[in-house]
């Protein structure tokens, strides 16, 4: 059995996460819940935890501070970060603290189960086979992609190899890291750009230091920086950027009746979720999540003012599974409850 702790300040979210795990993963045991950082610290001090689901925005100490504490203690606890904010800076900070994965709110059942299963699989005390040498076949395939200017596919291929390194403790793992670092440099060269000096120094450092497999996050950070260099959303401007964002906005409008995630929207726009997050923020001056919430509230206003649908139905039509949660979210954004808004929007209303 694996012991899991859930750290989330919203009671409904905690309850939902616990229910999903207990119904679908018989090999796990939810040993505790916490609604803030202080309770999370007490959990950490009181028992061994194999995996923690950690909301980044809990009352202080916040999620990043809890993660940093775990890493400073060299705890073996795996940590999945839960965030309602598609901010790249938050992801970067969590990666530097060696978070084991991310779940973007609203958390989808399939994403939760896959992430938890993957984390616990790597946490299991099993014999780990030697790391495969990625060099010959990977170089050939990457060369083909670079020749075809398919840089995005090339990066995806390198990412899979990076992820495969986790848990490998023998000498070939170090050489595999060096091979992948060189492939990343080659990919930059294939894009027609020069490798920035700071990135070159980091690749050189990887070649000279003793690398524990648990430090493969360093290569993941390097991968992220090179992804930024190849696909900086700041480079996509004018009609191209506007068209991509319009595609996403249309997708959101068509799907307000169901859960709309950054990942799904990115798939529609044929870009990565991280890329879309930054491009969307630059073009729209707000985050993707904030925009979706804004459109849901606007649609709720239309339904409340222009129809006699019960508030429960309005909530369900906008993918809110809980009417109380919808009312709370509506009042937070609008300043009045849905029923008060409906009364005020009618002739003779308050």
HELIX and SHEET records of a PDB file:
HELIX    1   1 UNK A   11  UNK A   24  1                                  14    
HELIX    2   2 UNK A   37  UNK A   46  1                                  10    
HELIX    3   3 UNK A   63  UNK A   72  1                                  10    
HELIX    4   4 UNK A   88  UNK A   96  1                                   9    
HELIX    5   5 UNK A  109  UNK A  123  1                                  15    
HELIX    6   6 UNK A  135  UNK A  147  1                                  13    
HELIX    7   7 UNK A  151  UNK A  164  1                                  14    
HELIX    8   8 UNK A  171  UNK A  190  1                                  20    
HELIX    9   9 UNK A  197  UNK A  208  1                                  12    
HELIX   10  10 UNK A  213  UNK A  216  5                                   4    
HELIX   11  11 UNK A  217  UNK A  230  1                                  14    
HELIX   12  12 UNK A  233  UNK A  235  5                                   3    
HELIX   13  13 UNK A  238  UNK A  254  1                                  17    
HELIX   14  14 UNK A  262  UNK A  269  1                                   8    
HELIX   15  15 UNK A  273  UNK A  284  1                                  12    
HELIX   16  16 UNK A  288  UNK A  306  1                                  19    
HELIX   17  17 UNK A  311  UNK A  317  1                                   7    
HELIX   18  18 UNK A  323  UNK A  334  1                                  12    
HELIX   19  19 UNK A  338  UNK A  345  1                                   8    
SHEET    1   A 5 UNK A  28  UNK A  34  0                                        
SHEET    2   A 5 UNK A   2  UNK A   7  1                                        
SHEET    3   A 5 UNK A  51  UNK A  55  1                                        
SHEET    4   A 5 UNK A  78  UNK A  83  1                                        
SHEET    5   A 5 UNK A 101  UNK A 104  1                                        
END                                                                             
